Amino acid sequence: MPSADNHALYRNEHTMALSNDRIEISPAQEASVPVEPTTLVIFGGSGDLAKRRLIPALYNLLLDGLMPSNYVVLGLGRRPMSDEEFRATLRDGVVKHSRQALIDETWNAFANHLFYMAGENDDPTTYVRLKARAEELERTFQLPGNRIFYLSIPPSSFTPVCEGLSSSGVAIKDNGHAPYARIIVEKPVGRDLTSAQAINTVTGRVFDESQIFRIDHYLGKETVQNLMVVRFANSIFEPIWNHKYIDHVQITVSEAEGVGSRSSYYEEAGALRDMVQNHMLQLLCLVAMEPPYSLDPDVVRNAKMEVLRCLRPIIGKDVEKFTVRAQYTEGTAHGEPMPGYRREKGVDPTSTTETYVAVKCFVENWRWSGVPFYLRTGKALPLRASEIAVQFKDIPQILFNANGQSPQAPNVLTLRIQPEEGLSLRIVSRVPGTRAQTHPVEMNFKYGEVFGRPSPEAYERLLLDVMVGDASRFMRRDAVEASWAWITQILEGWQQSGQRWLPEYQAGTWGPVEADRLIQNDGRSWRTL
């Protein structure tokens, strides 16, 4: 089978647009469910996530006319700060990170709904004060008492926060009556199966499963959402979406930066926990799931759960056979020197934490029998990009594929998640002329070009989902634990191997040679992004 590198040069030279028509859709057209007035409490409100993601997301929802008619955002953090100082910090975050420009008049109106209080997560008096402050703001803004709690804090703080919310009466378990209480849990939900179960038990004591939203920002990305539409709204794909026609699937999440200031977190996590357990397994579920009979959140999540149940366990000798882990060494990224991982500040010089992982896995059901799914992700790779590539089986070696020395390029459907969202379909076309010569060409679709405006950021969509109570883009407890059960077996296999030094790859390259061998042993090759 030819390498994808052999055909990459045609990507730009021979591209056919799916449509030249630009479709203008106003943001307000997206709001099909009314959003009830609510109070959003952000634990970790003085942190980076609130400044860089959450508040810019809410500000963009306001610009798009998708925020509730009335609301309050209350940040809670350890650092003492006045409301005015909090607003100034967040304004700077919106200026730097919002996809839409800051408009002074709109910002000023938005800022009047932003408030802050300082408190320790493990101090019971914090929740007494939080209850009083929330009730005061709800009276002032005439809010009905709907509350959303965003836990942008380390998992070690989940227990005191949940217990404090319950004992103080700030949050109550769902009783089927208004007002509602909902909790958003940031990844990672644990670091193995045991810790994930412990977190789920803690949150489950205070909140009903229907109130818990385990957020994975990848599930809010436009292309990820479009995957279900591509599969189930187009009759040309579903009949061939199975082992009879698909050769293999590649899922790639490439990160150009090293660990940087996140070394302390990364040392405890590694690429398998950080990316594969949540983001990449969720992408795999969307590719492999059976058609749900409705878009009801639990129906969709049931379909994804079935994929996790069908994942072949990677245990024993298969851990070495089907997984590769590695660390980046000194190199160059974007023209700048980058130290090796074990020389990064805060990293143990003898660390065996992987910054790159590749996995070959199988979904053992009728649809996918024998079809390998290749997953790879890593730090310090040549560029930041994510994609799902579905490669179809080769055509017979007759007619236009008769030359065994130069076989025809396979058809590939690629869904680009970042940086430029869209999809492309590679087909083979005849080259104009007197000779029967063929070349691969791509039919290419880009969201920004066709729909006339930038796609909403993932956190915008997900926060809106929580406000309307739509849990379809969030992980359910059983899915979290099923994914951790599968991942934990790999982690245990690595631990039992006693490997003290991992394979290496130079920063700025596409990973270790061992990862190339993983897929080349099957007569395939990694795609060039």
FIKEZA-548044 format. One record per residue (C-alpha): x, y, z negated. Coordinates in steps of 0.2 Angstrom, whole numbers, plus 5000, padded with zeros to 4 digits. Layout:
<east=X	north=Y	up=Z>
...
//
This chain:
<east=5000	north=5000	up=5000>
<east=5007	north=5017	up=5004>
<east=5012	north=5029	up=4991>
<east=5001	north=5044	up=4988>
<east=5016	north=5055	up=4991>
<east=5016	north=5050	up=5010>
<east=4999	north=5059	up=5012>
<east=5000	north=5074	up=5000>
<east=5007	north=5085	up=5014>
<east=4990	north=5084	up=5023>
<east=4981	north=5091	up=5008>
<east=4983	north=5109	up=5013>
<east=4986	north=5107	up=5032>
<east=4970	north=5096	up=5036>
<east=4956	north=5102	up=5024>
<east=4938	north=5102	up=5029>
<east=4926	north=5112	up=5018>
<east=4910	north=5104	up=5012>
<east=4901	north=5120	up=5014>
<east=4905	north=5138	up=5019>
<east=4889	north=5144	up=5010>
<east=4891	north=5153	up=4994>
<east=4876	north=5150	up=4982>
<east=4873	north=5164	up=4969>
<east=4866	north=5158	up=4953>
<east=4862	north=5170	up=4939>
<east=4867	north=5164	up=4921>
<east=4850	north=5166	up=4915>
<east=4844	north=5153	up=4927>
<east=4853	north=5140	up=4916>
<east=4843	north=5144	up=4900>
<east=4829	north=5131	up=4902>
<east=4827	north=5129	up=4883>
<east=4824	north=5144	up=4871>
<east=4837	north=5146	up=4858>
<east=4831	north=5149	up=4841>
<east=4838	north=5163	up=4830>
<east=4852	north=5155	up=4819>
<east=4867	north=5158	up=4807>
<east=4883	north=5151	up=4812>
<east=4896	north=5148	up=4798>
<east=4914	north=5145	up=4804>
<east=4925	north=5136	up=4792>
<east=4943	north=5141	up=4797>
<east=4935	north=5158	up=4803>
<east=4952	north=5167	up=4802>
<east=4961	north=5153	up=4812>
<east=4966	north=5152	up=4830>
<east=4952	north=5142	up=4837>
<east=4939	north=5155	up=4831>
<east=4949	north=5169	up=4839>
<east=4954	north=5161	up=4855>
<east=4939	north=5150	up=4859>
<east=4924	north=5151	up=4848>
<east=4921	north=5170	up=4847>
<east=4925	north=5173	up=4866>
<east=4913	north=5159	up=4870>
<east=4899	north=5167	up=4860>
<east=4903	north=5184	up=4868>
<east=4902	north=5177	up=4885>
<east=4885	north=5168	up=4881>
<east=4879	north=5186	up=4875>
<east=4885	north=5193	up=4892>
<east=4876	north=5180	up=4901>
<east=4860	north=5182	up=4892>
<east=4860	north=5165	up=4883>
<east=4862	north=5170	up=4865>
<east=4847	north=5169	up=4853>
<east=4837	north=5184	up=4851>
<east=4844	north=5186	up=4834>
<east=4859	north=5178	up=4825>
<east=4873	north=5180	up=4812>
<east=4891	north=5173	up=4813>
<east=4899	north=5171	up=4796>
<east=4918	north=5167	up=4796>
<east=4925	north=5158	up=4780>
<east=4944	north=5157	up=4778>
<east=4957	north=5157	up=4765>
<east=4964	north=5174	up=4769>
<east=4956	north=5189	up=4761>
<east=4949	north=5201	up=4774>
<east=4935	north=5214	up=4776>
<east=4921	north=5213	up=4789>
<east=4930	north=5227	up=4799>
<east=4947	north=5218	up=4799>
<east=4939	north=5202	up=4804>
<east=4930	north=5211	up=4819>
<east=4946	north=5219	up=4824>
<east=4955	north=5203	up=4825>
<east=4941	north=5195	up=4835>
<east=4940	north=5209	up=4847>
<east=4958	north=5207	up=4851>
<east=4955	north=5188	up=4854>
<east=4941	north=5193	up=4866>
<east=4952	north=5205	up=4875>
<east=4965	north=5192	up=4878>
<east=4955	north=5176	up=4880>
<east=4937	north=5180	up=4886>
<east=4934	north=5174	up=4904>
<east=4924	north=5191	up=4906>
<east=4930	north=5208	up=4902>
<east=4926	north=5216	up=4886>
<east=4913	north=5230	up=4887>
<east=4913	north=5242	up=4873>
<east=4895	north=5244	up=4871>
<east=4891	north=5225	up=4872>
<east=4906	north=5222	up=4860>
<east=4900	north=5235	up=4847>
<east=4882	north=5227	up=4847>
<east=4890	north=5209	up=4845>
<east=4902	north=5215	up=4832>
<east=4887	north=5221	up=4821>
<east=4883	north=5202	up=4819>
<east=4900	north=5196	up=4814>
<east=4904	north=5195	up=4795>
<east=4918	north=5187	up=4784>
<east=4921	north=5180	up=4767>
<east=4936	north=5172	up=4759>
<east=4936	north=5156	up=4749>
<east=4944	north=5140	up=4746>
<east=4936	north=5124	up=4754>
<east=4939	north=5114	up=4738>
<east=4932	north=5127	up=4726>
<east=4914	north=5124	up=4721>
<east=4911	north=5142	up=4718>
<east=4914	north=5146	up=4736>
<east=4898	north=5137	up=4741>
<east=4888	north=5147	up=4728>
<east=4894	north=5163	up=4736>
<east=4892	north=5156	up=4753>
<east=4873	north=5152	up=4750>
<east=4871	north=5170	up=4742>
<east=4879	north=5178	up=4757>
<east=4870	north=5168	up=4770>
<east=4853	north=5171	up=4762>
<east=4857	north=5190	up=4761>
<east=4862	north=5191	up=4779>
<east=4847	north=5181	up=4784>
<east=4835	north=5193	up=4775>
<east=4844	north=5208	up=4783>
<east=4843	north=5201	up=4801>
<east=4826	north=5192	up=4797>
<east=4832	north=5175	up=4802>
<east=4822	north=5159	up=4798>
<east=4836	north=5150	up=4789>
<east=4843	north=5139	up=4804>
<east=4861	north=5136	up=4800>
<east=4876	north=5128	up=4810>
<east=4892	north=5124	up=4801>
<east=4908	north=5123	up=4812>
<east=4922	north=5114	up=4804>
<east=4937	north=5121	up=4812>
<east=4948	north=5114	up=4798>
<east=4959	north=5099	up=4794>
<east=4950	north=5082	up=4792>
<east=4957	north=5082	up=4774>
<east=4945	north=5096	up=4770>
<east=4929	north=5088	up=4777>
<east=4925	north=5079	up=4760>
<east=4925	north=5095	up=4749>
<east=4916	north=5105	up=4762>
<east=4902	north=5092	up=4765>
<east=4900	north=5090	up=4746>
<east=4900	north=5109	up=4743>
<east=4887	north=5112	up=4756>
<east=4876	north=5098	up=4749>
<east=4878	north=5102	up=4730>
<east=4875	north=5121	up=4733>
<east=4860	north=5118	up=4744>
<east=4867	north=5128	up=4758>
<east=4864	north=5113	up=4769>
<east=4850	north=5100	up=4768>
<east=4848	north=5083	up=4776>
<east=4836	north=5083	up=4790>
<east=4818	north=5081	up=4784>
<east=4810	north=5084	up=4801>
<east=4804	north=5102	up=4797>
<east=4811	north=5119	up=4800>
<east=4823	north=5127	up=4797>
<east=4837	north=5115	up=4804>
<east=4855	north=5113	up=4798>
<east=4868	north=5106	up=4810>
<east=4887	north=5103	up=4808>
<east=4900	north=5103	up=4821>
<east=4916	north=5092	up=4818>
<east=4932	north=5096	up=4828>
<east=4943	north=5082	up=4834>
<east=4952	north=5072	up=4828>
<east=4939	north=5063	up=4819>
<east=4952	north=5052	up=4810>
<east=4968	north=5045	up=4815>
<east=4963	north=5027	up=4815>
<east=4947	north=5016	up=4813>
<east=4948	north=5017	up=4794>
<east=4950	north=5036	up=4792>
<east=4936	north=5039	up=4806>
<east=4924	north=5028	up=4796>
<east=4928	north=5037	up=4780>
<east=4925	north=5054	up=4789>
<east=4909	north=5048	up=4796>
<east=4903	north=5041	up=4779>
<east=4906	north=5058	up=4771>
<east=4897	north=5068	up=4784>
<east=4883	north=5055	up=4784>
<east=4880	north=5057	up=4766>
<east=4875	north=5075	up=4768>
<east=4869	north=5076	up=4786>
<east=4858	north=5064	up=4797>
<east=4866	north=5058	up=4812>
<east=4855	north=5069	up=4823>
<east=4863	north=5084	up=4814>
<east=4881	north=5080	up=4817>
<east=4889	north=5086	up=4833>
<east=4907	north=5079	up=4835>
<east=4914	north=5091	up=4848>
<east=4926	north=5086	up=4862>
<east=4929	north=5101	up=4873>
<east=4933	north=5090	up=4888>
<east=4914	north=5085	up=4889>
<east=4909	north=5103	up=4892>
<east=4920	north=5106	up=4907>
<east=4910	north=5109	up=4923>
<east=4918	north=5094	up=4933>
<east=4915	north=5082	up=4919>
<east=4897	north=5087	up=4919>
<east=4896	north=5086	up=4937>
<east=4902	north=5068	up=4937>
<east=4885	north=5061	up=4932>
<east=4877	north=5072	up=4946>
<east=4889	north=5066	up=4959>
<east=4886	north=5048	up=4954>
<east=4867	north=5048	up=4952>
<east=4861	north=5062	up=4963>
<east=4869	north=5056	up=4979>
<east=4863	north=5040	up=4987>
<east=4880	north=5037	up=4996>
<east=4890	north=5034	up=4980>
<east=4880	north=5023	up=4969>
<east=4879	north=5008	up=4981>
<east=4898	north=5007	up=4982>
<east=4902	north=5012	up=4964>
<east=4908	north=4994	up=4959>
<east=4921	north=4981	up=4960>
<east=4916	north=4976	up=4978>
<east=4922	north=4993	up=4985>
<east=4933	north=5002	up=4972>
<east=4951	north=4996	up=4971>
<east=4956	north=5006	up=4955>
<east=4953	north=5022	up=4945>
<east=4966	north=5034	up=4939>
<east=4963	north=5047	up=4925>
<east=4977	north=5059	up=4922>
<east=4979	north=5073	up=4909>
<east=4995	north=5082	up=4912>
<east=5001	north=5095	up=4901>
<east=5016	north=5107	up=4906>
<east=5020	north=5113	up=4888>
<east=5030	north=5104	up=4875>
<east=5024	north=5102	up=4857>
<east=5029	north=5120	up=4853>
<east=5022	north=5126	up=4836>
<east=5011	north=5111	up=4835>
<east=5025	north=5099	up=4830>
<east=5019	north=5095	up=4813>
<east=5002	north=5090	up=4820>
<east=5009	north=5081	up=4834>
<east=5021	north=5070	up=4824>
<east=5005	north=5063	up=4815>
<east=4995	north=5061	up=4831>
<east=5005	north=5057	up=4847>
<east=4998	north=5056	up=4864>
<east=4987	north=5041	up=4862>
<east=4978	north=5048	up=4847>
<east=4978	north=5066	up=4854>
<east=4971	north=5063	up=4871>
<east=4967	north=5045	up=4875>
<east=4956	north=5041	up=4860>
<east=4944	north=5055	up=4864>
<east=4946	north=5065	up=4880>
<east=4951	north=5051	up=4891>
<east=4940	north=5037	up=4885>
<east=4925	north=5049	up=4887>
<east=4930	north=5052	up=4905>
<east=4932	north=5033	up=4908>
<east=4914	north=5031	up=4900>
<east=4907	north=5044	up=4912>
<east=4915	north=5035	up=4927>
<east=4910	north=5017	up=4922>
<east=4893	north=5019	up=4914>
<east=4877	north=5012	up=4920>
<east=4864	north=5024	up=4926>
<east=4854	north=5030	up=4911>
<east=4835	north=5029	up=4913>
<east=4833	north=5047	up=4907>
<east=4844	north=5062	up=4902>
<east=4838	north=5060	up=4884>
<east=4854	north=5062	up=4873>
<east=4853	north=5045	up=4865>
<east=4850	north=5037	up=4882>
<east=4865	north=5044	up=4889>
<east=4876	north=5040	up=4874>
<east=4869	north=5022	up=4874>
<east=4875	north=5020	up=4892>
<east=4893	north=5027	up=4887>
<east=4893	north=5016	up=4872>
<east=4891	north=5000	up=4882>
<east=4907	north=5005	up=4892>
<east=4917	north=5005	up=4876>
<east=4909	north=4989	up=4870>
<east=4915	north=4981	up=4887>
<east=4934	north=4987	up=4886>
<east=4945	north=4972	up=4886>
<east=4955	north=4973	up=4869>
<east=4974	north=4976	up=4871>
<east=4982	north=4965	up=4858>
<east=4997	north=4954	up=4856>
<east=5009	north=4953	up=4871>
<east=4996	north=4963	up=4881>
<east=5001	north=4979	up=4871>
<east=5019	north=4978	up=4879>
<east=5011	north=4973	up=4896>
<east=4998	north=4986	up=4898>
<east=5004	north=5001	up=4889>
<east=5019	north=5012	up=4890>
<east=5025	north=5026	up=4878>
<east=5039	north=5038	up=4880>
<east=5047	north=5054	up=4874>
<east=5053	north=5069	up=4884>
<east=5071	north=5074	up=4883>
<east=5079	north=5091	up=4887>
<east=5075	north=5098	up=4903>
<east=5067	north=5113	up=4912>
<east=5049	north=5118	up=4912>
<east=5043	north=5133	up=4923>
<east=5061	north=5138	up=4925>
<east=5064	north=5139	up=4906>
<east=5075	north=5127	up=4896>
<east=5065	north=5115	up=4885>
<east=5073	north=5105	up=4871>
<east=5070	north=5086	up=4869>
<east=5056	north=5081	up=4858>
<east=5067	north=5075	up=4844>
<east=5076	north=5092	up=4844>
<east=5060	north=5102	up=4842>
<east=5058	north=5111	up=4826>
<east=5048	north=5101	up=4813>
<east=5051	north=5084	up=4822>
<east=5060	north=5070	up=4814>
<east=5076	north=5066	up=4823>
<east=5072	north=5048	up=4823>
<east=5054	north=5050	up=4827>
<east=5045	north=5036	up=4837>
<east=5030	north=5047	up=4841>
<east=5025	north=5046	up=4859>
<east=5023	north=5062	up=4870>
<east=5018	north=5052	up=4885>
<east=5007	north=5037	up=4886>
<east=5001	north=5026	up=4901>
<east=4988	north=5013	up=4899>
<east=4981	north=5000	up=4911>
<east=4964	north=4994	up=4905>
<east=4948	north=4984	up=4911>
<east=4930	north=4986	up=4909>
<east=4924	north=4968	up=4908>
<east=4906	north=4969	up=4915>
<east=4898	north=4964	up=4931>
<east=4900	north=4981	up=4939>
<east=4919	north=4983	up=4936>
<east=4926	north=4965	up=4935>
<east=4944	north=4965	up=4940>
<east=4945	north=4984	up=4943>
<east=4960	north=4992	up=4934>
<east=4958	north=5009	up=4926>
<east=4975	north=5018	up=4924>
<east=4976	north=5031	up=4911>
<east=4991	north=5043	up=4909>
<east=4994	north=5059	up=4899>
<east=5010	north=5068	up=4893>
<east=5018	north=5083	up=4887>
<east=5032	north=5093	up=4896>
<east=5026	north=5087	up=4913>
<east=5028	north=5097	up=4929>
<east=5011	north=5106	up=4928>
<east=4995	north=5107	up=4919>
<east=4982	north=5097	up=4928>
<east=4968	north=5085	up=4924>
<east=4959	north=5074	up=4937>
<east=4949	north=5058	up=4940>
<east=4953	north=5049	up=4956>
<east=4943	north=5034	up=4962>
<east=4952	north=5025	up=4976>
<east=4942	north=5014	up=4987>
<east=4948	north=4997	up=4994>
<east=4958	north=4996	up=5010>
<east=4949	north=4993	up=5026>
<east=4953	north=4977	up=5036>
<east=4970	north=4976	up=5045>
<east=4962	north=4978	up=5062>
<east=4957	north=4992	up=5074>
<east=4964	north=5008	up=5066>
<east=4973	north=4999	up=5052>
<east=4982	north=4985	up=5062>
<east=4999	north=4991	up=5059>
<east=5005	north=4982	up=5044>
<east=5021	north=4993	up=5043>
<east=5011	north=5009	up=5042>
<east=4994	north=5005	up=5034>
<east=4980	north=5017	up=5034>
<east=4978	north=5029	up=5019>
<east=4964	north=5023	up=5008>
<east=4948	north=5034	up=5004>
<east=4950	north=5043	up=4988>
<east=4936	north=5053	up=4978>
<east=4945	north=5065	up=4967>
<east=4937	north=5076	up=4953>
<east=4948	north=5090	up=4948>
<east=4945	north=5095	up=4930>
<east=4958	north=5108	up=4928>
<east=4965	north=5120	up=4933>
<east=4954	north=5123	up=4948>
<east=4938	north=5114	up=4945>
<east=4930	north=5105	up=4960>
<east=4931	north=5088	up=4970>
<east=4938	north=5082	up=4986>
<east=4935	north=5066	up=4997>
<east=4949	north=5060	up=5007>
<east=4944	north=5051	up=5023>
<east=4953	north=5046	up=5039>
<east=4950	north=5056	up=5055>
<east=4956	north=5056	up=5073>
<east=4969	north=5068	up=5078>
<east=4964	north=5078	up=5094>
<east=4973	north=5072	up=5109>
<east=4975	north=5059	up=5121>
<east=4982	north=5046	up=5109>
<east=4972	north=5036	up=5097>
<east=4981	north=5044	up=5082>
<east=4974	north=5046	up=5064>
<east=4978	north=5056	up=5049>
<east=4970	north=5058	up=5032>
<east=4960	north=5074	up=5029>
<east=4951	north=5080	up=5014>
<east=4934	north=5087	up=5012>
<east=4936	north=5100	up=4998>
<east=4923	north=5108	up=4986>
<east=4928	north=5122	up=4974>
<east=4916	north=5128	up=4961>
<east=4922	north=5146	up=4961>
<east=4921	north=5147	up=4980>
<east=4903	north=5139	up=4982>
<east=4894	north=5146	up=4967>
<east=4901	north=5164	up=4967>
<east=4907	north=5165	up=4949>
<east=4918	north=5157	up=4937>
<east=4912	north=5142	up=4928>
<east=4908	north=5144	up=4910>
<east=4921	north=5139	up=4897>
<east=4918	north=5122	up=4889>
<east=4915	north=5130	up=4872>
<east=4902	north=5141	up=4879>
<east=4892	north=5126	up=4885>
<east=4894	north=5116	up=4870>
<east=4890	north=5129	up=4857>
<east=4874	north=5133	up=4867>
<east=4870	north=5114	up=4867>
<east=4872	north=5114	up=4848>
<east=4860	north=5129	up=4846>
<east=4847	north=5121	up=4857>
<east=4850	north=5104	up=4848>
<east=4856	north=5094	up=4864>
<east=4868	north=5081	up=4858>
<east=4871	north=5072	up=4875>
<east=4888	north=5080	up=4877>
<east=4894	north=5075	up=4859>
<east=4901	north=5058	up=4852>
<east=4890	north=5048	up=4842>
<east=4896	north=5039	up=4826>
<east=4896	north=5022	up=4834>
<east=4906	north=5028	up=4849>
<east=4919	north=5036	up=4839>
<east=4922	north=5020	up=4829>
<east=4922	north=5009	up=4844>
<east=4935	north=5020	up=4853>
<east=4945	north=5020	up=4837>
<east=4944	north=5001	up=4835>
<east=4951	north=4999	up=4853>
<east=4965	north=5012	up=4850>
<east=4969	north=5005	up=4833>
<east=4974	north=4988	up=4840>
<east=4986	north=4997	up=4852>
<east=4993	north=5007	up=4837>
<east=4995	north=4991	up=4827>
<east=5004	north=4982	up=4842>
<east=5016	north=4997	up=4843>
<east=5020	north=4996	up=4824>
<east=5022	north=4977	up=4824>
<east=5035	north=4979	up=4839>
<east=5047	north=4988	up=4827>
<east=5053	north=4998	up=4842>
<east=5065	north=5012	up=4835>
<east=5069	north=5021	up=4851>
<east=5056	north=5025	up=4865>
<east=5059	north=5026	up=4884>
<east=5063	north=5044	up=4889>
<east=5059	north=5056	up=4903>
<east=5066	north=5072	up=4907>
<east=5055	north=5087	up=4903>
<east=5048	north=5094	up=4919>
<east=5046	north=5077	up=4927>
<east=5032	north=5065	up=4929>
<east=5036	north=5053	up=4915>
<east=5047	north=5037	up=4913>
<east=5051	north=5024	up=4925>
<east=5042	north=5012	up=4914>
<east=5026	north=5020	up=4918>
<east=5030	north=5019	up=4937>
<east=5033	north=5001	up=4935>
<east=5016	north=4998	up=4926>
<east=5006	north=5003	up=4941>
<east=5019	north=4998	up=4955>
<east=5019	north=4980	up=4949>
<east=5001	north=4979	up=4955>
<east=5006	north=4986	up=4972>
<east=4999	north=5004	up=4968>
<east=5007	north=5021	up=4964>
<east=5002	north=5036	up=4954>
<east=4995	north=5050	up=4963>
<east=5004	north=5066	up=4966>
<east=4995	north=5080	up=4958>
//
